[in-house]
């Protein structure tokens, strides 16, 4: 003999369990972004959530599983926002600056420490998300360049595939704390300088006018 629970009850339990898991994911993601993926412990996450470690581990069997879910959550959140910016974009130059602002906001200024810890202590997850970022950014930057050329804001002699890849390499490169220590290169300023560097190499005179307006307003 065994108890047979009503389907509606089982669905309610499942929803409750899903809600708890989502709560854990959101709270731990915030902690990871603030303090780093290695720095935050499962004990601290459980304490922050006011739950036992047993409950936490019933939803996430290991910290690595939770870290991977958190990284994917961050990735999809950022990409959703970027897609919206692209849909509402006025021109490809402003689009890149709007995307930069959104990414900085989503990553809390991208202190670099969380991603640096991810690369060092969770290389498998870092490699996975890096590959996803490459594919996504290639698509976004390729479209950005194509539209810029069509609007007469980017030079029509550009090798689009090369520029798109160089852009990705540059974005990844400026995250290297050994090359660009935050004590010498504040993160927000560094991204602005890289973006201006990238655009100055590809804009037409018409595009340069828009770029000057944007860079001057950033310095105000």
N, C-alpha and C positions, 0 to 999 in steps of 0.2 A: 504494500500500500504506500502511496505517496500523495502529497498534497498537490492539487492542480490549481494554480493561481489564475484568476481571470486575466485575459489578454490585456485589458485596459490597465490593470494593476502593474503588469510586467512592463508595459510601455511607459508608465509613470516612473517606475524605478529606473528604467533605462535613460529617460530624459534627465532625471535627477543626477545620475552618475555622469552623464555627459556635461551637465551644467557645472558640476564640481570639477571635472577635468578641465573645462574651459576656464574656470576661475583660477585654477592652479597655473595653467598656461599663461594667462594674461598677467598675473601677479609676478610669476617667476621671470617672464620676459622683461618686465620693468626693472626688476632687480638685476638681471644680467646686463641690461643696457647701462644701468647706473654704476655697477661695481665690477662687471666683468664675468665671463662665463666660468672661469676657474675660481675666482674669489668667492663666489656665492656657494654656500654648502646646502645640502638637502635639509640639514637641521635648521638653518636660517630660513629657508623657504617655508618649512612646516611651521616654525615659530611665527613668521610674518602672517601666515594664513590662519593661525590659531587652530591647527589640526595636528594630529599625531603623525609621527613618521610612518607608522603602519598604514594610515589612511593614504598618505602621500604615495607610498610605494605600491599601494594597491592600484593606483592609476598610472604611475610611472615606475616601472620595475628598476630602472637605473637612472642615474643623473644624466648619462649620455643620451638616453632616449628623450629625456625632457629637454636637454640642450638642443637636440636636433629638431624637435617640434617647435621650440622657441625660435630657432633660426629660420625655419620655413615660414613660421607665422610672420616674422619681421619681413622676410622676403616678399611674401604675398601682399602684405599691407603696403609696402613701399611701391610695388609694381601696380597695384590697384590705383594708388594716388597718381603715379606717373602716367598711367593710361588716361586718367581723367584730364590731367594737364594737357596731354597731347591732343585730346579731343577738343579742348577749349582754346587751343593755342592760336595766337594772332599771327605770329611769325616764328620761325625756327630759332632765332637768336634769343628772343625773350623766353621761348620755351625752355631752353637749356638753363637759363637762370632760374626760372620758376621750378624746374625739376630739382636743381641744386638746393633751393630753399626748402622744398618739401622733404628731400632726403635728410637734410640737416635736422629738420624738425622731428622727423620720424626716428632718427637715430640719436636724438638728444644732443645734437652737435657733433655726432660721430667722434667721440673722445679718443677713438682708435684703440684704446685699451681693450674693450670687449672683443673686437675683431682680431687684435693682436693675440689675445689669449686663446681665441678660437683656433687660430692658425697653429699656435704652439702646442696646445694641449688636446685639441680635437681635430687633428689633421684630416681624418676621413670626412668629417662633416664640412670642414672648410673647403676641401677639394670639391665636394658635391655642390655646395652653394656657389663656389667660384665658377664652376662649369655652367650652372644655371644662369648666373649673372652675365657671363660672357654671351650666351645665346640671346638672352633678352636684350642686353645693351647693343649687341650687333644689329639686331632688328630695329631698335629705336633710333640709333644714330644713323643707320643707313637711310631710313625714311626721312630723318631730319635733314640730312645732306641733300637728298633728292628733292625735297620740297624747297630747300634753300636755293638750290641751283635753278629750279623752275621759277622762283620768285625774283631771281636776279640778285640775291643777297650773298650767295656763295659762288666762287669761281666755277665755271663750267668745265674746266680742265682737270678737276680733281679726280684722283683715283679713289673712288668711294670706298671700296673694300679696304684699301690701305689706311685711309683716314679713320674709318670706323675702328679698325684694330688698334691703331696708334692711340686713339682716344681711350680705349679700354686699358691698354698697357699703362698709359699715363695716370689714369684714375687709380689703378692698383698700385702703381709705383709711389705715388705721394702718400700712400697709407703706411709706407715703410718707416717705422720710427727711427731706425738707424740712419736713414738718409735724410729724413725730415723730422727731427725731434720737435715736439710741441713747444719746448722752451724757446726755440728759435723761429718756428713756423706755426703760429696759431692756426688751428684747423680750419676755421671758417675763412680766414684770410687766404690760406693756402689754396683752398678750393676755388675761391674767386680768382686768384692769380693764374691758376691752371686753366680755368675756363676762358679767361681773357687771352691767355697764351694760345690756346687751341683755336679760338675764333679769329684772332688776328692773322693766323696763317691761312685761313680759307675764305674770308669775306671779300666781297667786291667793295668798291667805293660806297655804293648804296648801303651795303651791310655795315660798313665801318661807321656810318652816321648813327645807325641804331645802337651799335656797340658803344660808341662814345657816350651817348645819352645814358646808357645803362651803367657803364663804369663810373661816370661822373656822379650819378645818383648814388652809387654804392659807396662813394668816398665822402658824400655829404654828411 
